[in-house]
């Protein structure tokens, strides 16, 4: 399963604890400093794909929470591994970019 930038932020929104959809959407906006814009429809389509892919699963929420809240979601072990793999992939990319020598400017050695 290919993981998009939005998927990474969705997984991050569930990394610390189970949450309901609205809380995950808020986390995505906050963690990305607004760079990831997500509508309710696109969020639930991506969430459904992550559930189908075995990265996220539905769970029960805390009893004291707002009873109007729908389902809660949490990462599966596979989801945690996918997030860790993505972290490692990005760290390797940053290391590779950091290792590139700057190109000399035109007309300069």
C-alpha positions in Angstrom: 0.0 0.0 0.0 1.4 3.4 -1.0 1.3 5.9 1.9 0.6 9.5 1.0 1.6 12.6 3.0 -2.0 12.8 4.3 -1.9 9.2 5.4 1.3 9.8 7.4 -0.4 12.7 9.2 -3.5 10.5 9.8 -1.3 7.8 11.3 0.5 10.3 13.4 -2.8 11.5 14.7 -3.4 8.0 16.1 0.2 7.3 17.2 -0.2 8.4 20.8 -3.7 7.1 21.6 -7.0 6.1 20.0 -9.1 9.0 18.8 -12.4 9.8 17.0 -12.3 11.1 13.5 -12.7 14.8 14.3 -9.8 14.7 16.7 -7.6 13.0 14.1 -8.5 15.6 11.5 -7.6 18.4 14.0 -4.3 16.7 14.8 -3.5 16.5 11.1 -4.1 20.2 10.6 -2.1 21.1 13.7 0.9 18.7 13.1 1.2 19.9 9.5 0.8 23.6 10.4 -2.1 23.7 8.0 -0.2 22.3 5.1 -2.4 19.2 4.9 -5.9 20.3 4.1 -8.5 17.5 4.6 -12.2 17.6 4.1 -14.5 15.2 6.0 -15.2 13.2 2.9 -11.5 12.8 1.9 -10.5 12.0 5.5 -13.0 9.2 5.8 -12.1 7.8 2.4 -8.4 7.7 3.4 -9.3 6.3 6.8 -11.3 3.5 5.1 -8.4 2.7 2.9 -6.0 2.5 5.9 -8.5 0.2 7.7 -8.8 -2.0 4.6 -5.0 -2.1 4.4 -4.7 -3.2 8.1 -3.0 -0.1 9.4 -5.9 1.3 11.4 -8.7 -0.4 13.2 -11.9 0.7 14.9 -12.0 0.5 18.7 -14.2 1.7 21.6 -13.7 5.1 23.0 -13.5 6.3 26.6 -16.8 6.1 28.5 -16.7 9.7 29.8 -16.3 11.2 26.3 -19.1 12.9 24.4 -21.7 10.2 23.5 -22.4 12.0 20.2 -18.9 11.0 19.0 -18.8 8.1 16.6 -16.3 5.4 16.4 -12.8 5.6 17.7 -9.7 4.4 15.8 -6.3 3.2 16.7 -3.1 2.1 14.9 -2.6 -1.6 14.5 0.9 -3.2 14.9 1.1 -3.0 11.1 0.2 0.7 11.2 3.0 1.3 13.8 5.5 -0.5 11.6 4.4 1.5 8.5 4.9 4.7 10.4 8.3 3.6 11.7 9.3 2.5 8.1 8.2 5.9 6.8 10.2 7.7 9.5 13.3 5.7 8.5 12.8 6.3 4.8 12.5 10.1 5.4 15.5 10.1 7.7 17.6 8.3 5.0 16.4 10.9 2.4 17.4 13.8 4.7 20.8 12.2 5.3 21.3 11.7 1.5 20.4 15.4 0.8 22.6 16.6 3.7 25.5 14.6 2.1 25.2 16.4 -1.3 27.9 19.0 -1.8 26.6 22.4 -2.9 27.0 23.1 -6.6 29.4 25.9 -7.4 27.7 29.0 -8.6 28.1 30.0 -12.3 31.4 31.7 -13.0 32.8 30.5 -9.7 35.0 27.5 -9.1 
